[in-house]
Amino acid sequence: MKNIVLIGFMGTGKTSTGRLLAGRLNRPFIDVDKKIEQETGLAISDIFQLYGEDHFRQIEREVISRVARYTNTVIATGGGVVLKQENIVRLKNTGVIISLMASLEIILERTARPGIRPLLDCEDRAERVAKLFQDRASLYMKADYTIDTSCMSPQQVTERIIVFLREGGHLRGRS
Ligand code: S3P
């Protein structure tokens, strides 16, 4: 079976939904940022601080090229995965791409904890989120299915994804 790949801006619920979805479908779960942290022994924020964003994007690209070869796995990506087209091409070859969206207000609320997301550790978070969101919006739309998670819990998002997968014939049996 194909992978199920969650993409979307920071704070749209990719990790929490991905974990729930994997549990519901009885499939393995991979969180790409977690995998990068495990493999490098560094927090994402430390990679940015010590080596810069470009270096992080290279590591991310390399990890994506490996996880895209998996099958039957639920994969939660980092918000910037769409910045390299080859990442999305690879993930799409072996997976169904689901894009999680949310309003700017909700994203700001959900990403308020400092020190975790280096791109948002700045003076004017609202301005930064709006700018990054605008730059990336069209990239997130290149998915097979898009869900606005603003008013939904991860459980509700998970159920919505399952309905989509079932209707699209992406699930086998009664999962
Ligand atoms: C990033 C999103 C983060 C993480 C890194 C860069 C981005 O992941 O990969 O801080 O460029 O949007 P989450 O989307 O899981 O927060």
Backbone and ligand atoms as CSV (ligand in chain L), in Angstrom:
chain,resi,resn,atom,element,x,y,z
A,1,MET,N,N,0.839,-1.196,0.000
A,1,MET,CA,C,0.000,0.000,0.000
A,1,MET,C,C,0.880,1.256,0.000
A,2,LYS,N,N,0.302,2.314,-0.589
A,2,LYS,CA,C,1.034,3.588,-0.646
A,2,LYS,C,C,1.221,4.192,0.747
A,3,ASN,N,N,2.248,5.039,0.890
A,3,ASN,CA,C,2.400,5.817,2.121
A,3,ASN,C,C,1.288,6.860,2.185
A,4,ILE,N,N,1.060,7.370,3.382
A,4,ILE,CA,C,0.163,8.516,3.551
A,4,ILE,C,C,1.042,9.633,4.107
A,5,VAL,N,N,1.155,10.715,3.348
A,5,VAL,CA,C,2.125,11.758,3.674
A,5,VAL,C,C,1.392,13.041,4.058
A,6,LEU,N,N,1.702,13.557,5.245
A,6,LEU,CA,C,1.073,14.803,5.690
A,6,LEU,C,C,2.037,15.965,5.462
A,7,ILE,N,N,1.559,16.966,4.720
A,7,ILE,CA,C,2.341,18.184,4.541
A,7,ILE,C,C,1.518,19.354,5.096
A,8,GLY,N,N,2.160,20.499,5.270
A,8,GLY,CA,C,1.420,21.670,5.737
A,8,GLY,C,C,2.296,22.583,6.567
A,9,PHE,N,N,1.793,23.787,6.777
A,9,PHE,CA,C,2.543,24.793,7.525
A,9,PHE,C,C,2.744,24.323,8.977
A,10,MET,N,N,3.718,24.941,9.648
A,10,MET,CA,C,3.923,24.684,11.080
A,10,MET,C,C,2.611,24.924,11.833
A,11,GLY,N,N,2.298,24.056,12.777
A,11,GLY,CA,C,1.111,24.275,13.607
A,11,GLY,C,C,-0.197,23.813,12.992
A,12,THR,N,N,-0.141,23.074,11.903
A,12,THR,CA,C,-1.400,22.593,11.305
A,12,THR,C,C,-1.775,21.194,11.819
A,13,GLY,N,N,-0.898,20.604,12.640
A,13,GLY,CA,C,-1.262,19.335,13.287
A,13,GLY,C,C,-0.736,18.083,12.605
A,14,LYS,N,N,0.342,18.214,11.837
A,14,LYS,CA,C,0.847,17.063,11.075
A,14,LYS,C,C,1.296,15.924,11.992
A,15,THR,N,N,2.037,16.262,13.032
A,15,THR,CA,C,2.592,15.211,13.893
A,15,THR,C,C,1.497,14.534,14.714
A,16,SER,N,N,0.635,15.317,15.375
A,16,SER,CA,C,-0.394,14.688,16.218
A,16,SER,C,C,-1.384,13.903,15.368
A,17,THR,N,N,-1.769,14.451,14.216
A,17,THR,CA,C,-2.694,13.723,13.342
A,17,THR,C,C,-2.018,12.467,12.780
A,18,GLY,N,N,-0.774,12.603,12.365
A,18,GLY,CA,C,-0.047,11.465,11.784
A,18,GLY,C,C,0.041,10.307,12.759
A,19,ARG,N,N,0.327,10.627,14.017
A,19,ARG,CA,C,0.446,9.561,15.020
A,19,ARG,C,C,-0.903,8.854,15.204
A,20,LEU,N,N,-1.973,9.646,15.300
A,20,LEU,CA,C,-3.309,9.065,15.476
A,20,LEU,C,C,-3.711,8.217,14.263
A,21,LEU,N,N,-3.434,8.765,13.082
A,21,LEU,CA,C,-3.802,8.077,11.840
A,21,LEU,C,C,-3.081,6.731,11.742
A,22,ALA,N,N,-1.797,6.751,12.058
A,22,ALA,CA,C,-1.016,5.506,12.002
A,22,ALA,C,C,-1.597,4.482,12.973
A,23,GLY,N,N,-1.994,4.935,14.162
A,23,GLY,CA,C,-2.603,4.041,15.150
A,23,GLY,C,C,-3.908,3.461,14.624
A,24,ARG,N,N,-4.743,4.327,14.057
A,24,ARG,CA,C,-6.050,3.880,13.543
A,24,ARG,C,C,-5.901,2.858,12.410
A,25,LEU,N,N,-4.873,3.064,11.569
A,25,LEU,CA,C,-4.713,2.197,10.388
A,25,LEU,C,C,-3.737,1.050,10.645
A,26,ASN,N,N,-3.192,1.050,11.883
A,26,ASN,CA,C,-2.231,0.007,12.223
A,26,ASN,C,C,-1.031,0.000,11.273
A,27,ARG,N,N,-0.514,1.176,11.018
A,27,ARG,CA,C,0.659,1.296,10.144
A,27,ARG,C,C,1.795,1.959,10.916
A,28,PRO,N,N,3.045,1.785,10.480
A,28,PRO,CA,C,4.158,2.489,11.130
A,28,PRO,C,C,4.039,3.997,10.914
A,29,PHE,N,N,4.598,4.768,11.855
A,29,PHE,CA,C,4.566,6.233,11.768
A,29,PHE,C,C,5.987,6.777,11.777
A,30,ILE,N,N,6.268,7.688,10.844
A,30,ILE,CA,C,7.567,8.363,10.826
A,30,ILE,C,C,7.332,9.860,10.848
A,31,ASP,N,N,7.961,10.536,11.823
A,31,ASP,CA,C,7.950,11.992,11.828
A,31,ASP,C,C,9.337,12.431,11.338
A,32,VAL,N,N,9.366,13.111,10.199
A,32,VAL,CA,C,10.654,13.393,9.548
A,32,VAL,C,C,11.562,14.247,10.456
A,33,ASP,N,N,10.999,15.258,11.123
A,33,ASP,CA,C,11.833,16.081,12.015
A,33,ASP,C,C,12.423,15.247,13.159
A,34,LYS,N,N,11.587,14.363,13.725
A,34,LYS,CA,C,12.053,13.490,14.813
A,34,LYS,C,C,13.195,12.599,14.309
A,35,LYS,N,N,13.030,12.086,13.089
A,35,LYS,CA,C,14.051,11.201,12.512
A,35,LYS,C,C,15.365,11.980,12.325
A,36,ILE,N,N,15.244,13.218,11.870
A,36,ILE,CA,C,16.444,14.050,11.695
A,36,ILE,C,C,17.119,14.268,13.056
A,37,GLU,N,N,16.309,14.533,14.073
A,37,GLU,CA,C,16.875,14.758,15.417
A,37,GLU,C,C,17.552,13.494,15.936
A,38,GLN,N,N,16.917,12.356,15.708
A,38,GLN,CA,C,17.506,11.091,16.182
A,38,GLN,C,C,18.813,10.803,15.453
A,39,GLU,N,N,18.803,11.003,14.143
A,39,GLU,CA,C,19.986,10.637,13.348
A,39,GLU,C,C,21.154,11.592,13.575
A,40,THR,N,N,20.867,12.871,13.793
A,40,THR,CA,C,21.963,13.842,13.981
A,40,THR,C,C,22.340,13.990,15.456
A,41,GLY,N,N,21.433,13.584,16.342
A,41,GLY,CA,C,21.670,13.791,17.774
A,41,GLY,C,C,21.511,15.248,18.167
A,42,LEU,N,N,20.879,16.033,17.303
A,42,LEU,CA,C,20.701,17.472,17.573
A,42,LEU,C,C,19.235,17.858,17.438
A,43,ALA,N,N,18.810,18.840,18.253
A,43,ALA,CA,C,17.461,19.391,18.079
A,43,ALA,C,C,17.433,20.199,16.781
A,44,ILE,N,N,16.238,20.284,16.146
A,44,ILE,CA,C,16.118,21.043,14.897
A,44,ILE,C,C,16.640,22.473,15.112
A,45,SER,N,N,16.282,23.080,16.232
A,45,SER,CA,C,16.710,24.465,16.480
A,45,SER,C,C,18.245,24.560,16.579
A,46,ASP,N,N,18.885,23.516,17.101
A,46,ASP,CA,C,20.361,23.527,17.169
A,46,ASP,C,C,20.975,23.393,15.771
A,47,ILE,N,N,20.354,22.576,14.920
A,47,ILE,CA,C,20.885,22.435,13.550
A,47,ILE,C,C,20.840,23.794,12.854
A,48,PHE,N,N,19.704,24.493,12.999
A,48,PHE,CA,C,19.579,25.822,12.381
A,48,PHE,C,C,20.639,26.769,12.941
A,49,GLN,N,N,20.783,26.738,14.264
A,49,GLN,CA,C,21.690,27.692,14.907
A,49,GLN,C,C,23.156,27.415,14.585
A,50,LEU,N,N,23.517,26.130,14.597
A,50,LEU,CA,C,24.929,25.781,14.395
A,50,LEU,C,C,25.331,25.791,12.925
A,51,TYR,N,N,24.428,25.302,12.054
A,51,TYR,CA,C,24.826,25.086,10.654
A,51,TYR,C,C,24.013,25.865,9.631
A,52,GLY,N,N,22.889,26.467,10.070
A,52,GLY,CA,C,22.080,27.276,9.158
A,52,GLY,C,C,20.972,26.498,8.466
A,53,GLU,N,N,20.039,27.256,7.886
A,53,GLU,CA,C,18.860,26.621,7.267
A,53,GLU,C,C,19.231,25.759,6.055
A,54,ASP,N,N,20.170,26.231,5.222
A,54,ASP,CA,C,20.505,25.469,4.009
A,54,ASP,C,C,20.978,24.059,4.362
A,55,HIS,N,N,21.788,23.985,5.418
A,55,HIS,CA,C,22.297,22.676,5.839
A,55,HIS,C,C,21.133,21.790,6.302
A,56,PHE,N,N,20.215,22.393,7.080
A,56,PHE,CA,C,19.039,21.627,7.509
A,56,PHE,C,C,18.271,21.101,6.296
A,57,ARG,N,N,18.116,21.946,5.274
A,57,ARG,CA,C,17.344,21.535,4.083
A,57,ARG,C,C,18.031,20.381,3.350
A,58,GLN,N,N,19.354,20.354,3.392
A,58,GLN,CA,C,20.076,19.231,2.758
A,58,GLN,C,C,19.830,17.931,3.519
A,59,ILE,N,N,19.877,18.037,4.853
A,59,ILE,CA,C,19.616,16.828,5.655
A,59,ILE,C,C,18.185,16.363,5.409
A,60,GLU,N,N,17.256,17.331,5.415
A,60,GLU,CA,C,15.838,17.017,5.211
A,60,GLU,C,C,15.655,16.299,3.853
A,61,ARG,N,N,16.304,16.816,2.827
A,61,ARG,CA,C,16.200,16.246,1.481
A,61,ARG,C,C,16.692,14.796,1.461
A,62,GLU,N,N,17.794,14.575,2.139
A,62,GLU,CA,C,18.385,13.233,2.158
A,62,GLU,C,C,17.477,12.255,2.912
A,63,VAL,N,N,16.923,12.716,4.031
A,63,VAL,CA,C,16.023,11.851,4.808
A,63,VAL,C,C,14.754,11.570,4.003
A,64,ILE,N,N,14.233,12.593,3.335
A,64,ILE,CA,C,13.031,12.389,2.506
A,64,ILE,C,C,13.315,11.357,1.410
A,65,SER,N,N,14.488,11.418,0.801
A,65,SER,CA,C,14.773,10.480,-0.293
A,65,SER,C,C,14.762,9.040,0.230
A,66,ARG,N,N,15.104,8.870,1.501
A,66,ARG,CA,C,15.053,7.514,2.070
A,66,ARG,C,C,13.629,7.116,2.468
A,67,VAL,N,N,12.922,8.015,3.176
A,67,VAL,CA,C,11.596,7.593,3.663
A,67,VAL,C,C,10.596,7.458,2.512
A,68,ALA,N,N,10.868,8.147,1.407
A,68,ALA,CA,C,9.971,8.024,0.245
A,68,ALA,C,C,10.032,6.615,-0.347
A,69,ARG,N,N,11.051,5.848,0.026
A,69,ARG,CA,C,11.134,4.462,-0.478
A,69,ARG,C,C,10.343,3.476,0.384
A,70,TYR,N,N,9.856,3.960,1.536
A,70,TYR,CA,C,9.048,3.075,2.384
A,70,TYR,C,C,7.716,2.794,1.688
A,71,THR,N,N,6.992,1.819,2.231
A,71,THR,CA,C,5.605,1.611,1.784
A,71,THR,C,C,4.735,1.486,3.028
A,72,ASN,N,N,3.450,1.731,2.865
A,72,ASN,CA,C,2.476,1.452,3.918
A,72,ASN,C,C,2.676,2.280,5.196
A,73,THR,N,N,3.422,3.362,5.113
A,73,THR,CA,C,3.803,4.136,6.305
A,73,THR,C,C,3.091,5.485,6.314
A,74,VAL,N,N,2.763,5.960,7.518
A,74,VAL,CA,C,2.245,7.323,7.653
A,74,VAL,C,C,3.452,8.231,7.935
A,75,ILE,N,N,3.625,9.262,7.106
A,75,ILE,CA,C,4.809,10.123,7.204
A,75,ILE,C,C,4.371,11.562,7.466
A,76,ALA,N,N,4.796,12.119,8.612
A,76,ALA,CA,C,4.549,13.540,8.884
A,76,ALA,C,C,5.819,14.304,8.526
A,77,THR,N,N,5.702,15.287,7.655
A,77,THR,CA,C,6.881,16.033,7.207
A,77,THR,C,C,7.011,17.349,7.985
A,78,GLY,N,N,8.150,18.020,7.845
A,78,GLY,CA,C,8.308,19.374,8.389
A,78,GLY,C,C,7.669,20.368,7.410
A,79,GLY,N,N,7.296,21.527,7.925
A,79,GLY,CA,C,6.550,22.494,7.114
A,79,GLY,C,C,7.263,22.979,5.862
A,80,GLY,N,N,8.607,22.882,5.857
A,80,GLY,CA,C,9.361,23.426,4.728
A,80,GLY,C,C,9.688,22.393,3.662
A,81,VAL,N,N,9.123,21.195,3.792
A,81,VAL,CA,C,9.464,20.122,2.857
A,81,VAL,C,C,9.079,20.493,1.422
A,82,VAL,N,N,8.057,21.340,1.292
A,82,VAL,CA,C,7.567,21.729,-0.044
A,82,VAL,C,C,8.536,22.668,-0.776
A,83,LEU,N,N,9.515,23.198,-0.051
A,83,LEU,CA,C,10.412,24.181,-0.665
A,83,LEU,C,C,11.292,23.556,-1.747
A,84,LYS,N,N,11.542,22.263,-1.641
A,84,LYS,CA,C,12.294,21.564,-2.697
A,84,LYS,C,C,11.317,20.686,-3.464
A,85,GLN,N,N,11.173,20.997,-4.735
A,85,GLN,CA,C,10.186,20.269,-5.540
A,85,GLN,C,C,10.489,18.771,-5.577
A,86,GLU,N,N,11.797,18.443,-5.586
A,86,GLU,CA,C,12.149,17.025,-5.663
A,86,GLU,C,C,11.617,16.240,-4.456
A,87,ASN,N,N,11.519,16.906,-3.297
A,87,ASN,CA,C,10.951,16.212,-2.132
A,87,ASN,C,C,9.526,15.760,-2.422
A,88,ILE,N,N,8.738,16.674,-2.966
A,88,ILE,CA,C,7.324,16.373,-3.209
A,88,ILE,C,C,7.190,15.350,-4.338
A,89,VAL,N,N,8.026,15.465,-5.362
A,89,VAL,CA,C,7.985,14.476,-6.454
A,89,VAL,C,C,8.247,13.081,-5.883
A,90,ARG,N,N,9.276,12.988,-5.029
A,90,ARG,CA,C,9.622,11.671,-4.459
A,90,ARG,C,C,8.481,11.133,-3.588
A,91,LEU,N,N,7.962,12.004,-2.722
A,91,LEU,CA,C,6.911,11.554,-1.798
A,91,LEU,C,C,5.647,11.161,-2.559
A,92,LYS,N,N,5.377,11.888,-3.633
A,92,LYS,CA,C,4.181,11.623,-4.426
A,92,LYS,C,C,4.280,10.302,-5.195
A,93,ASN,N,N,5.488,9.945,-5.587
A,93,ASN,CA,C,5.690,8.685,-6.319
A,93,ASN,C,C,5.201,7.477,-5.538
A,94,THR,N,N,5.349,7.541,-4.219
A,94,THR,CA,C,5.030,6.365,-3.402
A,94,THR,C,C,3.926,6.641,-2.395
A,95,GLY,N,N,3.328,7.822,-2.441
A,95,GLY,CA,C,2.351,8.132,-1.397
A,95,GLY,C,C,1.196,9.000,-1.849
A,96,VAL,N,N,0.188,9.024,-0.995
A,96,VAL,CA,C,-0.942,9.941,-1.154
A,96,VAL,C,C,-0.591,11.165,-0.300
A,97,ILE,N,N,-0.693,12.348,-0.894
A,97,ILE,CA,C,-0.268,13.556,-0.163
A,97,ILE,C,C,-1.497,14.286,0.394
A,98,ILE,N,N,-1.501,14.475,1.716
A,98,ILE,CA,C,-2.608,15.179,2.369
A,98,ILE,C,C,-2.064,16.486,2.946
A,99,SER,N,N,-2.705,17.575,2.593
A,99,SER,CA,C,-2.225,18.878,3.064
A,99,SER,C,C,-3.117,19.378,4.192
A,100,LEU,N,N,-2.511,19.709,5.336
A,100,LEU,CA,C,-3.259,20.270,6.456
A,100,LEU,C,C,-3.066,21.788,6.451
A,101,MET,N,N,-4.178,22.504,6.486
A,101,MET,CA,C,-4.122,23.967,6.477
A,101,MET,C,C,-4.703,24.490,7.788
A,102,ALA,N,N,-4.465,25.761,8.083
A,102,ALA,CA,C,-5.120,26.411,9.228
A,102,ALA,C,C,-5.026,27.914,9.012
A,103,SER,N,N,-5.887,28.657,9.701
A,103,SER,CA,C,-5.849,30.113,9.564
A,103,SER,C,C,-4.586,30.655,10.229
A,104,LEU,N,N,-4.196,31.867,9.852
A,104,LEU,CA,C,-2.992,32.458,10.432
A,104,LEU,C,C,-3.137,32.624,11.945
A,105,GLU,N,N,-4.329,33.010,12.397
A,105,GLU,CA,C,-4.561,33.187,13.850
A,105,GLU,C,C,-4.313,31.869,14.587
A,106,ILE,N,N,-4.870,30.792,14.047
A,106,ILE,CA,C,-4.709,29.490,14.709
A,106,ILE,C,C,-3.242,29.050,14.665
A,107,ILE,N,N,-2.583,29.291,13.546
A,107,ILE,CA,C,-1.168,28.909,13.448
A,107,ILE,C,C,-0.363,29.665,14.516
A,108,LEU,N,N,-0.650,30.946,14.674
A,108,LEU,CA,C,0.071,31.738,15.677
A,108,LEU,C,C,-0.169,31.187,17.081
A,109,GLU,N,N,-1.406,30.816,17.354
A,109,GLU,CA,C,-1.744,30.250,18.668
A,109,GLU,C,C,-0.994,28.938,18.889
A,110,ARG,N,N,-1.036,28.077,17.887
A,110,ARG,CA,C,-0.477,26.724,18.062
A,110,ARG,C,C,1.052,26.700,18.039
A,111,THR,N,N,1.664,27.766,17.557
A,111,THR,CA,C,3.142,27.774,17.488
A,111,THR,C,C,3.740,28.774,18.481
A,112,ALA,N,N,2.950,29.098,19.520
A,112,ALA,CA,C,3.386,30.180,20.431
A,112,ALA,C,C,4.572,29.793,21.311
A,113,ARG,N,N,4.731,28.486,21.566
A,113,ARG,CA,C,5.825,28.090,22.478
A,113,ARG,C,C,7.169,28.394,21.836
A,114,PRO,N,N,8.008,29.192,22.525
A,114,PRO,CA,C,9.292,29.581,21.916
A,114,PRO,C,C,10.339,28.459,21.960
A,115,GLY,N,N,11.364,28.586,21.116
A,115,GLY,CA,C,12.524,27.700,21.201
A,115,GLY,C,C,12.410,26.420,20.409
A,116,ILE,N,N,11.252,26.175,19.770
A,116,ILE,CA,C,11.062,24.901,19.068
A,116,ILE,C,C,11.181,25.086,17.561
A,117,ARG,N,N,10.631,26.222,17.083
A,117,ARG,CA,C,10.611,26.449,15.632
A,117,ARG,C,C,11.488,27.658,15.304
A,118,PRO,N,N,12.726,27.358,14.873
A,118,PRO,CA,C,13.704,28.438,14.691
A,118,PRO,C,C,13.240,29.540,13.744
A,119,LEU,N,N,12.439,29.180,12.730
A,119,LEU,CA,C,12.013,30.214,11.772
A,119,LEU,C,C,11.066,31.219,12.407
A,120,LEU,N,N,10.473,30.835,13.547
A,120,LEU,CA,C,9.513,31.741,14.190
A,120,LEU,C,C,10.090,32.403,15.437
A,121,ASP,N,N,11.363,32.168,15.728
A,121,ASP,CA,C,12.015,32.844,16.848
A,121,ASP,C,C,12.484,34.211,16.371
A,122,CYS,N,N,11.582,35.164,16.346
A,122,CYS,CA,C,11.925,36.491,15.831
A,122,CYS,C,C,11.053,37.526,16.524
A,123,GLU,N,N,11.339,38.798,16.264
A,123,GLU,CA,C,10.610,39.911,16.899
A,123,GLU,C,C,9.113,39.857,16.593
A,124,ASP,N,N,8.811,39.812,15.293
A,124,ASP,CA,C,7.413,39.910,14.884
A,124,ASP,C,C,6.939,38.586,14.284
A,125,ARG,N,N,6.455,37.712,15.163
A,125,ARG,CA,C,6.047,36.370,14.708
A,125,ARG,C,C,4.911,36.421,13.700
A,126,ALA,N,N,3.959,37.344,13.965
A,126,ALA,CA,C,2.784,37.430,13.077
A,126,ALA,C,C,3.218,37.778,11.661
A,127,GLU,N,N,4.143,38.725,11.570
A,127,GLU,CA,C,4.617,39.138,10.238
A,127,GLU,C,C,5.351,37.977,9.561
A,128,ARG,N,N,6.198,37.278,10.322
A,128,ARG,CA,C,6.965,36.159,9.758
A,128,ARG,C,C,6.049,35.045,9.275
A,129,VAL,N,N,5.057,34.706,10.102
A,129,VAL,CA,C,4.127,33.634,9.708
A,129,VAL,C,C,3.386,34.028,8.436
A,130,ALA,N,N,2.910,35.272,8.384
A,130,ALA,CA,C,2.150,35.737,7.210
A,130,ALA,C,C,3.011,35.665,5.955
A,131,LYS,N,N,4.279,36.073,6.075
A,131,LYS,CA,C,5.182,36.089,4.914
A,131,LYS,C,C,5.479,34.660,4.434
A,132,LEU,N,N,5.857,33.793,5.389
A,132,LEU,CA,C,6.179,32.406,5.007
A,132,LEU,C,C,4.952,31.722,4.409
A,133,PHE,N,N,3.794,31.997,5.023
A,133,PHE,CA,C,2.551,31.373,4.560
A,133,PHE,C,C,2.245,31.805,3.127
A,134,GLN,N,N,2.403,33.084,2.881
A,134,GLN,CA,C,2.131,33.610,1.542
A,134,GLN,C,C,3.086,32.982,0.512
A,135,ASP,N,N,4.369,32.908,0.894
A,135,ASP,CA,C,5.368,32.334,-0.026
A,135,ASP,C,C,5.060,30.872,-0.362
A,136,ARG,N,N,4.489,30.159,0.605
A,136,ARG,CA,C,4.353,28.707,0.433
A,136,ARG,C,C,2.954,28.236,0.062
A,137,ALA,N,N,1.955,29.113,0.175
A,137,ALA,CA,C,0.553,28.676,0.048
A,137,ALA,C,C,0.326,27.822,-1.199
A,138,SER,N,N,0.850,28.260,-2.341
A,138,SER,CA,C,0.578,27.524,-3.580
A,138,SER,C,C,1.260,26.149,-3.556
A,139,LEU,N,N,2.359,26.034,-2.831
A,139,LEU,CA,C,3.057,24.745,-2.766
A,139,LEU,C,C,2.245,23.726,-1.957
A,140,TYR,N,N,1.618,24.204,-0.875
A,140,TYR,CA,C,0.814,23.291,-0.060
A,140,TYR,C,C,-0.438,22.819,-0.799
A,141,MET,N,N,-0.841,23.576,-1.817
A,141,MET,CA,C,-2.061,23.198,-2.552
A,141,MET,C,C,-1.832,22.040,-3.531
A,142,LYS,N,N,-0.570,21.630,-3.701
A,142,LYS,CA,C,-0.295,20.576,-4.688
A,142,LYS,C,C,-0.552,19.170,-4.136
A,143,ALA,N,N,-1.451,19.069,-3.193
A,143,ALA,CA,C,-1.713,17.784,-2.544
A,143,ALA,C,C,-2.879,17.063,-3.214
A,144,ASP,N,N,-3.056,15.794,-2.850
A,144,ASP,CA,C,-4.204,15.042,-3.357
A,144,ASP,C,C,-5.475,15.431,-2.611
A,145,TYR,N,N,-5.300,15.929,-1.374
A,145,TYR,CA,C,-6.468,16.286,-0.563
A,145,TYR,C,C,-6.026,17.335,0.451
A,146,THR,N,N,-6.887,18.325,0.678
A,146,THR,CA,C,-6.546,19.421,1.599
A,146,THR,C,C,-7.630,19.546,2.662
A,147,ILE,N,N,-7.208,19.740,3.911
A,147,ILE,CA,C,-8.178,19.885,5.006
A,147,ILE,C,C,-7.841,21.142,5.804
A,148,ASP,N,N,-8.835,21.968,6.053
A,148,ASP,CA,C,-8.648,23.101,6.959
A,148,ASP,C,C,-8.868,22.608,8.386
A,149,THR,N,N,-7.807,22.573,9.161
A,149,THR,CA,C,-7.860,21.987,10.513
A,149,THR,C,C,-8.167,23.029,11.587
A,150,SER,N,N,-8.435,24.276,11.175
A,150,SER,CA,C,-8.568,25.377,12.148
A,150,SER,C,C,-9.527,25.047,13.289
A,151,CYS,N,N,-10.679,24.477,12.948
A,151,CYS,CA,C,-11.708,24.224,13.971
A,151,CYS,C,C,-11.852,22.740,14.259
A,152,MET,N,N,-10.815,21.982,14.001
A,152,MET,CA,C,-10.930,20.529,14.173
A,152,MET,C,C,-9.860,20.001,15.125
A,153,SER,N,N,-10.217,18.952,15.859
A,153,SER,CA,C,-9.231,18.275,16.711
A,153,SER,C,C,-8.451,17.292,15.829
A,154,PRO,N,N,-7.268,16.856,16.274
A,154,PRO,CA,C,-6.537,15.847,15.498
A,154,PRO,C,C,-7.362,14.582,15.267
A,155,GLN,N,N,-8.236,14.233,16.229
A,155,GLN,CA,C,-9.104,13.056,16.043
A,155,GLN,C,C,-10.060,13.284,14.871
A,156,GLN,N,N,-10.630,14.472,14.834
A,156,GLN,CA,C,-11.573,14.762,13.739
A,156,GLN,C,C,-10.854,14.786,12.389
A,157,VAL,N,N,-9.662,15.359,12.378
A,157,VAL,CA,C,-8.889,15.405,11.129
A,157,VAL,C,C,-8.571,13.980,10.677
A,158,THR,N,N,-8.202,13.142,11.639
A,158,THR,CA,C,-7.880,11.739,11.333
A,158,THR,C,C,-9.077,11.039,10.691
A,159,GLU,N,N,-10.250,11.233,11.274
A,159,GLU,CA,C,-11.447,10.576,10.725
A,159,GLU,C,C,-11.734,11.087,9.309
A,160,ARG,N,N,-11.544,12.392,9.109
A,160,ARG,CA,C,-11.788,12.970,7.783
A,160,ARG,C,C,-10.828,12.355,6.745
A,161,ILE,N,N,-9.587,12.187,7.143
A,161,ILE,CA,C,-8.596,11.596,6.223
A,161,ILE,C,C,-8.989,10.155,5.889
A,162,ILE,N,N,-9.452,9.422,6.903
A,162,ILE,CA,C,-9.825,8.027,6.661
A,162,ILE,C,C,-10.983,7.947,5.665
A,163,VAL,N,N,-11.952,8.845,5.797
A,163,VAL,CA,C,-13.075,8.861,4.847
A,163,VAL,C,C,-12.536,9.110,3.437
A,164,PHE,N,N,-11.656,10.108,3.316
A,164,PHE,CA,C,-11.077,10.406,1.993
A,164,PHE,C,C,-10.336,9.190,1.425
A,165,LEU,N,N,-9.525,8.550,2.250
A,165,LEU,CA,C,-8.726,7.412,1.772
A,165,LEU,C,C,-9.628,6.248,1.355
A,166,ARG,N,N,-10.656,6.039,2.160
A,166,ARG,CA,C,-11.574,4.941,1.853
A,166,ARG,C,C,-12.279,5.214,0.520
A,167,GLU,N,N,-12.804,6.437,0.389
A,167,GLU,CA,C,-13.537,6.778,-0.844
A,167,GLU,C,C,-12.636,6.712,-2.073
A,168,GLY,N,N,-11.350,7.037,-1.872
A,168,GLY,CA,C,-10.419,7.031,-2.994
A,168,GLY,C,C,-9.837,5.661,-3.275
A,169,GLY,N,N,-10.265,4.660,-2.502
A,169,GLY,CA,C,-9.782,3.299,-2.715
A,169,GLY,C,C,-8.343,3.107,-2.246
A,170,HIS,N,N,-7.895,3.957,-1.318
A,170,HIS,CA,C,-6.509,3.837,-0.854
A,170,HIS,C,C,-6.357,2.907,0.352
A,171,LEU,N,N,-7.505,2.445,0.890
A,171,LEU,CA,C,-7.435,1.551,2.045
A,171,LEU,C,C,-7.957,0.180,1.670
A,172,ARG,N,N,-7.314,-0.812,2.272
A,172,ARG,CA,C,-7.752,-2.170,1.998
A,172,ARG,C,C,-8.625,-2.625,3.185
A,173,GLY,N,N,-9.608,-3.447,2.969
A,173,GLY,CA,C,-10.399,-4.014,4.057
A,173,GLY,C,C,-11.228,-2.970,4.773
A,174,ARG,N,N,-11.377,-3.121,6.111
A,174,ARG,CA,C,-12.310,-2.291,6.854
A,174,ARG,C,C,-11.638,-1.237,7.713
A,175,SER,N,N,-10.359,-0.888,7.477
A,175,SER,CA,C,-9.649,0.040,8.364
A,175,SER,C,C,-10.288,1.406,8.378
L,1,S3P,C1,C,9.951,24.203,9.311
L,1,S3P,C2,C,9.025,23.472,10.026
L,1,S3P,C3,C,9.396,22.645,11.170
L,1,S3P,C4,C,10.851,22.163,11.047
L,1,S3P,C5,C,11.757,23.341,10.840
L,1,S3P,C6,C,11.405,24.140,9.586
L,1,S3P,C7,C,9.469,25.052,8.187
L,1,S3P,O1,O,8.541,21.508,11.254
L,1,S3P,O2,O,10.995,21.255,9.999
L,1,S3P,O3,O,11.695,24.157,11.976
L,1,S3P,O4,O,10.311,25.512,7.376
L,1,S3P,O5,O,8.241,25.271,8.076
L,1,S3P,P1,P,6.988,21.597,11.737
L,1,S3P,O6,O,6.187,21.973,10.544
L,1,S3P,O7,O,6.695,20.214,12.188
L,1,S3P,O8,O,6.908,22.595,12.842
